[in-house]
């Protein structure tokens, strides 16, 4: 049977449930897979409902992510033993043979093959008609030899104000703790003209904010340059310290191209390699557009130089500190966010304390704290002096406490100021649930005393309706309002 026959017989009118685990890139890819299935006639339903197809875009960044991926795949099969359970993504790519032996899984699709979900389904049903035996398809490529960016169809976003845009895949860094280069392969990038075309369509659909994402976003466009320049994250003919020269940097050029698109009011960047932040890189953007949100996620991983060296991170705390200085030179009170791993092999108490003190010195707006997860196949898994889980837990608790203080302090720095908020949706909250959240008041809207909180609020008399959204620095704000303000950017005074 060809694809059209299989679609007509097995897909059209069938219920399909979708779940993405892990990063925003995964979410973007799952949206495209969903769109392919819906365009073929499938009916998209919640993952909690009974379905004929279950598609899980898996994650493998930690052992917990692996476990979660397996749990969700098994949950799908328990929900409907007759359903076709499709495992896709990083966990599949990293552990192909293990996944194929899992009886809960019917189809496996690796990275850079997600756009071929209908082809995979066709192969499955053709094989099933030819044999009574359960045959697992093989749509997992040799990711280390595939350097082609996989174009995926534009899919409607579940959010109505912010759209995530995948522009890059793969990573060449091979940090000692990380399995992702083996799951995502070598760097490859989307063509700028294709990105611009998608953003124009998103703008026409009413999206005001674009979040540019990738597996290693700082490597966008760098696959076309020699290896040394790829590791330097900058073409060799450009001067990193000169703004006019850095306009031609692939990522800078992309940001400025997106900024020219009518209707796009905000551009936000995904995680950046600290080494990409130079005087020329920042100035080139700052001087040419005011649409870039002053929120910069610089992936630190450790605030101790000895640990950074064992991680093979290719920068020092001095390098990171300088990058932050440059960002704060050009942008007023920017949100500097990061990731930190605690309990990396060989991390001593002094190393950890140095990390905490460095984090406090920087004054992050938010830190994502991770306990080191030993990943088979990585160099760190073979290192001596593995840290005990109890010690990891204690260090995680200490750093999270420090992070919460920093996050509160950053939000408090805007109290009493007028700040623009892009409102995304509404939520019902009790006074108790509101404690600890950032509450503001609209400058140009008077909230009436008899505000209608909706039927659900009537049934839950202790709840009130709040609209919520983010500032350009990604601080979540809640306000009361007597009209629907979703999708609007409005000035708010933070109480």
Buried (B, 14 or more C-beta within 10 A) or exposed (E): EEBEEBBEEBBEEBBBBBBBBBBBBBBBBBBBBBBBBBEBEBBBBEBEEBBBBBBBBBBBBBBEBBEBBBEBBBBBBEBBEEBBBBBBBBBBBBBBEEBBEBEBBBBBBBBBBBBBBBBBBBBBBBBBEEEEEEBBBEBBBEBEEBBEBBEBEBBEBEBBBBBBBBBBBBBBBEBBBBBBBBBBBBBBBBEBEEBBEBBBEBBEEEBBBBBBBBBBBBBBBBBEBEEEBBBBBBBEEBEBEBBEBBBEBBBBBBBBBBBEBEEBBBBBBBBBBBBBBBBBBBBBBBEBBEBBBBBBBBBBBBBBBBBBBBBBBBBEBEBBBBBBEBBBEBBEEBBBBBBBBBBBBBBEEEBBBBBBEBBBEBEBBBBBBBBBBBBEEBBBBEBEEBBEEEBBEBBBEBBBEBBEEBBEEBBEBBEEEEBBBBBBBBEBBEEEBEEEEBBBBBEEBEEEEEEEBEEEBEEEEEBBBBBBBBBBBBBEBBBBBBEEBBBBBBBBBBE
